[in-house]
């Protein structure tokens, strides 16, 4: 029988990494999880959303981030959910009938990062920046001096043999400070990059070395810890999907506030413009817009109806519908200003249909459960309740893979 798949909330890693908090808020949870993992009864999975939330943007919080990441690695190892763009693309391919293979939402080699990681690879960034000609140009200001220097070190557009030998020696054994300061690479991977720069390794080898560092969550957070101030571009790249959702939803919220502040509109008029029926329309518009953006990449001119998206794209549907349900609540039922965490919670929700037990905070749990329960997922609103939920699920029969659970959920929803 396959292990039970468990997805923790980001806050759980914070609680479990602090002995005092764990004892007060979730006594016995960490030992229970460790015992089940050791026995092969459960597997815990992390995602890129977890890592980007852990990444400290200020040095003040770096120590706490390292502690959280240590718990993440202890519980999950390199078990991760795939990046949202990869997940949604797979779901859309199924919806378009381009494949009948079940969506594989999990990766056990740490491939949490989005498609396009190679584009962020230092292979692309440094290919020209660290060339000999550029270096000479920075040292010598006059054209004559640059030409003389180039003749001493270059011949036929390539480094002279004696110069190449020195570069190769430095690449294989020299210091890596500049690379390690600017790029999230382990020292062994940075060494491959240094060799690539001088032609001693291929671009494919350097890119693979870069991605191997990304797949190591403990190293990533160590790098975050040491380079908090240089982190923003990397984190912005990984947080892109959340930022896109946030932009769209914030505009809607601002429009509702403007309408409420308009003395010519009463609550009834505001409800007619932005009430539940209109909110549902916007929800479906965003769902279709997002899915069809992926569909167009897979097949020119392809479009999907909302019913097809709900049926074949459980992750995408769960993310957007959970967010809209929560936002309807905070906009009309329990008004409050949206929080950045609302968007990240929606990104986490995309994985709920693909795991057996899913932890969500108390506010989002009910909304995520509506989307995830048809797929056999048990959503847990409190960390302290997690052991009991896992015990219950362990006692139930399980399918051989979550793809079958999702497939049954799709059939159930379609009835």
C-alpha positions in Angstrom: 0.0 0.0 0.0 1.3 3.4 -0.9 2.2 5.9 1.8 -0.3 8.6 2.7 0.6 12.0 1.1 0.6 14.9 3.5 0.9 18.6 2.7 1.6 21.0 5.6 0.7 24.7 5.9 3.7 27.1 5.9 2.9 28.1 9.4 3.3 24.5 10.5 7.1 24.6 9.8 7.3 27.7 11.9 5.5 26.1 14.9 7.3 22.8 14.7 10.7 24.4 14.4 10.2 26.2 17.8 10.1 23.7 20.7 8.2 26.1 23.0 5.5 26.9 20.4 5.2 23.2 19.4 4.7 22.2 23.0 2.0 24.8 23.5 0.2 24.7 20.2 0.8 21.2 18.8 2.1 18.8 21.4 3.2 15.5 20.1 2.7 16.4 16.4 6.3 16.4 15.3 7.3 13.0 16.9 4.1 11.5 15.4 4.9 12.7 11.9 8.5 11.5 12.2 7.4 8.1 13.4 4.9 7.7 10.5 7.6 8.9 8.0 10.2 6.5 9.4 7.7 3.6 9.2 6.9 4.4 5.6 3.2 5.1 6.3 3.2 8.8 5.2 5.2 11.1 2.9 5.3 14.8 3.5 5.6 17.2 0.5 6.7 20.8 0.2 6.3 23.3 -2.7 7.9 26.4 -4.1 5.3 28.4 -2.3 6.7 27.1 1.0 10.3 28.0 0.1 9.4 31.5 -1.1 7.4 32.2 2.1 10.4 31.0 4.2 12.9 33.1 2.3 13.9 36.0 4.6 13.8 39.4 3.0 15.6 40.9 6.0 18.6 39.6 7.9 16.7 39.9 11.2 14.6 36.9 10.2 17.3 34.7 8.7 17.9 32.5 11.7 14.2 31.6 12.0 14.1 30.8 8.2 17.0 28.4 8.6 15.2 26.6 11.5 12.0 26.3 9.5 13.9 24.9 6.5 15.6 22.3 8.7 12.2 21.0 9.8 11.0 21.1 6.1 14.0 19.0 5.0 13.6 16.6 8.0 10.0 15.9 7.1 9.9 16.2 3.4 13.5 15.6 2.2 13.2 16.4 -1.5 9.6 15.3 -1.9 8.0 18.3 -3.6 4.9 19.3 -5.5 5.7 20.5 -9.0 5.6 24.2 -9.8 2.2 25.7 -10.6 2.9 26.5 -14.3 4.0 22.8 -14.8 0.9 21.5 -13.0 -1.6 23.7 -14.8 0.0 22.9 -18.2 -0.3 19.2 -17.5 -4.0 19.6 -16.5 -4.8 21.7 -19.5 -3.2 19.1 -21.8 -5.6 16.5 -20.3 -8.5 18.9 -20.7 -7.6 19.4 -24.4 -7.4 15.7 -25.0 -3.7 15.9 -25.9 -2.8 13.2 -23.4 -4.6 10.5 -21.4 -1.8 10.1 -18.9 -2.7 11.1 -15.3 -1.2 14.3 -14.0 1.9 13.6 -11.9 1.8 16.5 -9.4 4.6 15.2 -7.2 8.3 15.0 -7.7 10.7 13.3 -5.4 13.9 14.9 -6.7 13.2 18.4 -5.5 12.1 19.9 -8.8 9.9 22.6 -7.2 10.9 25.5 -9.4 8.9 26.9 -12.3 9.6 26.2 -16.0 12.2 28.5 -17.4 14.8 28.0 -14.6 17.4 27.6 -17.4 16.6 31.1 -18.4 17.7 32.3 -14.9 20.7 30.1 -15.2 24.0 31.9 -14.7 25.1 30.1 -17.9 23.0 32.7 -19.8 23.9 35.6 -17.5 27.6 35.1 -17.5 28.3 33.8 -21.0 29.3 37.2 -22.2 29.7 39.2 -19.1 32.8 37.4 -17.9 34.5 37.2 -21.3 38.2 38.2 -21.6 37.5 41.0 -24.0 35.0 42.6 -21.5 37.5 42.3 -18.7 40.2 43.9 -20.7 37.8 46.7 -21.6 37.1 47.4 -18.0 40.9 47.6 -17.1 42.1 49.7 -20.0 40.5 53.0 -20.9 42.2 53.7 -24.2 41.6 51.8 -27.4 45.4 51.4 -28.0 45.9 49.9 -24.6 43.0 47.5 -25.1 44.4 46.4 -28.4 47.9 45.8 -27.0 46.4 43.8 -24.1 44.3 41.7 -26.4 47.3 40.8 -28.5 49.1 39.6 -25.5 46.3 37.3 -24.3 44.3 36.5 -27.5 45.1 34.9 -30.8 42.5 34.3 -33.5 39.7 35.4 -31.2 40.7 32.8 -28.6 42.9 32.9 -25.5 46.5 31.9 -26.2 47.4 28.4 -24.9 49.4 29.7 -21.9 46.5 32.0 -20.9 43.9 29.3 -21.4 46.0 27.0 -19.1 46.0 29.7 -16.4 42.2 30.2 -16.7 41.6 26.5 -16.6 43.7 26.1 -13.5 41.8 29.0 -11.8 38.5 27.6 -12.8 39.3 24.2 -11.4 41.0 25.2 -8.2 40.5 29.0 -7.6 38.2 30.9 -5.4 34.5 31.0 -6.2 33.5 34.1 -4.1 32.0 36.1 -6.9 29.8 33.3 -8.2 28.7 32.3 -4.7 27.8 35.8 -3.7 25.5 36.4 -6.6 24.0 33.0 -7.6 22.3 30.4 -5.4 24.7 27.6 -6.2 26.4 25.0 -4.0 30.2 25.3 -4.2 30.4 22.1 -6.3 27.9 23.4 -8.8 29.6 26.8 -8.9 32.9 25.0 -9.8 31.1 23.6 -12.8 30.0 27.1 -13.8 33.5 28.4 -13.5 34.8 25.6 -15.7 32.1 26.4 -18.2 33.2 30.0 -18.5 36.6 28.9 -19.6 35.4 26.2 -21.9 36.1 23.2 -19.6 32.4 22.2 -19.2 29.4 22.3 -21.4 26.4 24.7 -21.1 24.2 21.7 -20.4 26.5 20.6 -17.5 26.5 24.1 -16.0 22.7 24.4 -16.3 22.3 20.9 -14.7 24.6 22.0 -11.8 22.6 25.1 -11.3 19.3 23.2 -11.2 20.8 20.6 -8.8 21.4 23.5 -6.3 17.8 24.6 -6.7 16.6 21.1 -6.0 18.4 21.1 -2.6 16.0 23.0 -0.2 18.5 23.1 2.7 21.1 24.7 0.5 18.6 27.2 -0.9 17.6 28.5 2.5 21.3 28.6 3.6 21.9 30.9 0.6 18.9 32.9 1.4 20.3 33.3 5.0 23.6 34.6 3.7 22.3 36.8 1.0 19.0 38.3 2.2 19.6 41.7 0.5 20.4 40.1 -2.9 17.3 37.8 -2.8 14.6 39.9 -4.3 14.9 39.1 -8.1 15.1 35.3 -7.4 12.1 35.4 -5.0 10.1 37.6 -7.3 10.6 35.1 -10.1 9.3 32.2 -7.9 6.4 34.3 -6.5 5.2 35.3 -10.0 2.0 33.3 -10.0 0.9 34.7 -6.7 1.7 38.3 -7.8 -0.5 37.9 -10.9 -3.5 36.7 -8.9 -2.9 39.4 -6.3 -3.0 42.1 -9.0 -6.3 41.0 -10.4 -8.0 40.5 -7.1 -6.8 43.7 -5.6 -8.3 45.6 -8.5 -11.7 44.0 -7.8 -11.5 44.7 -4.1 -10.7 48.4 -4.8 -13.6 48.7 -7.1 -16.0 47.4 -4.4 -14.6 49.9 -1.9 -15.0 52.8 -4.4 -18.6 51.7 -5.0 -19.4 51.5 -1.3 -17.9 55.0 -0.8 -20.1 56.4 -3.6 -23.0 58.4 -1.9 -25.2 57.7 -5.0 -25.0 53.9 -4.4 -26.7 52.1 -1.5 -25.7 48.5 -0.4 -28.4 47.0 -2.7 -27.0 48.8 -5.7 -23.5 47.7 -4.8 -24.7 44.1 -4.5 -26.2 44.3 -7.9 -22.9 45.4 -9.4 -20.5 43.2 -7.2 -22.8 40.8 -5.4 -22.6 37.0 -5.4 -23.9 36.5 -8.9 -21.5 39.1 -10.4 -18.7 37.7 -8.2 -19.4 34.2 -9.6 -19.2 35.6 -13.2 -15.8 37.2 -12.4 -14.7 33.9 -10.9 -15.5 32.0 -14.0 -14.0 34.6 -16.2 -10.7 34.5 -14.4 -10.8 30.7 -14.4 -11.4 30.5 -18.1 -8.8 33.3 -18.8 -6.1 31.6 -16.9 -6.8 28.1 -18.3 -7.0 29.4 -21.9 -3.7 31.2 -21.5 -2.1 27.8 -20.9 -4.3 26.2 -23.6 -3.1 28.6 -26.3 0.5 27.6 -25.5 -0.3 24.0 -26.0 -2.4 24.4 -29.2 -2.9 27.6 -31.2 -6.5 28.8 -30.9 -7.5 26.2 -28.4 -10.1 27.2 -25.7 -11.7 25.4 -22.8 -15.1 25.9 -21.3 -15.5 26.3 -17.5 -17.1 22.9 -17.2 -14.0 21.3 -18.9 -11.7 23.2 -16.6 -13.5 22.1 -13.4 -13.6 18.5 -14.7 -10.0 18.1 -15.9 -8.0 20.8 -14.1 -8.6 20.3 -10.4 -5.6 22.2 -9.2 -6.3 25.3 -11.2 -10.0 25.2 -10.3 -9.2 24.7 -6.6 -6.8 27.6 -6.5 -9.1 30.2 -8.2 -12.4 29.0 -6.7 -10.9 28.8 -3.2 -9.6 32.4 -3.5 -12.8 33.8 -4.8 -14.8 32.1 -2.1 -12.6 33.5 0.5 -12.7 36.9 -1.0 -16.4 36.9 -1.3 -16.4 36.4 2.4 -14.0 39.2 3.3 -15.6 41.6 0.8 -19.3 41.1 1.8 -19.7 38.8 4.8 -16.8 39.5 7.1 -15.2 42.6 5.6 -11.5 43.1 6.0 -8.6 44.3 3.8 -7.1 41.4 1.8 -3.8 40.1 3.0 -0.9 39.0 0.9 -1.2 35.5 2.5 -4.6 35.1 0.9 -3.0 34.8 -2.5 -0.3 32.4 -1.3 -3.0 30.3 0.4 -4.7 30.0 -3.0 -1.5 28.8 -4.6 -1.2 26.2 -1.9 -4.8 25.1 -2.6 -3.9 24.1 -6.1 -2.2 21.0 -4.6 -5.1 20.0 -2.3 -6.8 17.7 -4.9 -3.5 15.7 -5.3 -2.8 14.7 -1.7 -4.5 12.7 1.0 -4.2 15.1 3.9 -3.9 18.9 3.4 -3.3 21.4 6.1 -4.8 24.9 5.7 -5.2 27.8 8.1 -8.5 28.1 9.9 -9.8 30.8 7.6 -9.1 29.1 4.3 -9.7 25.5 5.3 -13.5 25.6 4.7 -13.1 27.1 1.3 -10.3 24.8 0.2 -12.3 21.8 1.5 -15.2 22.6 -0.8 -12.8 22.2 -3.8 -10.7 19.3 -2.4 -13.1 17.0 -0.6 -14.6 15.5 -3.9 -11.1 14.3 -4.7 -10.8 12.3 -1.4 -8.6 14.9 0.3 -9.0 15.5 4.0 -8.5 19.2 4.8 -7.3 19.9 8.4 -7.9 23.4 9.9 -5.6 23.1 12.9 -2.1 21.6 13.3 -3.1 20.0 16.6 -5.8 18.0 14.8 -3.3 16.7 12.2 -2.4 13.4 13.9 -6.0 12.4 14.4 -6.8 13.2 10.7 -3.8 11.1 9.6 -4.8 8.2 11.8 -8.3 8.3 10.3 -7.0 8.3 6.8 -4.5 5.6 7.5 -7.4 3.4 8.6 -9.1 3.9 5.2 -8.4 2.0 2.0 -6.3 4.1 -0.5 -5.9 4.1 -4.2 -2.5 3.2 -5.7 -1.9 6.8 -6.7 -3.4 10.2 -6.3 -4.1 10.4 -10.0 -6.8 7.8 -9.5 -8.2 9.6 -6.6 -8.4 12.8 -8.7 -9.9 10.9 -11.5 -12.7 9.5 -9.3 -13.2 13.0 -7.9 -13.7 14.4 -11.4 -16.3 11.7 -12.1 -18.1 12.5 -8.9 -18.1 16.2 -9.6 -19.4 15.6 -13.1 -22.5 13.7 -11.8 
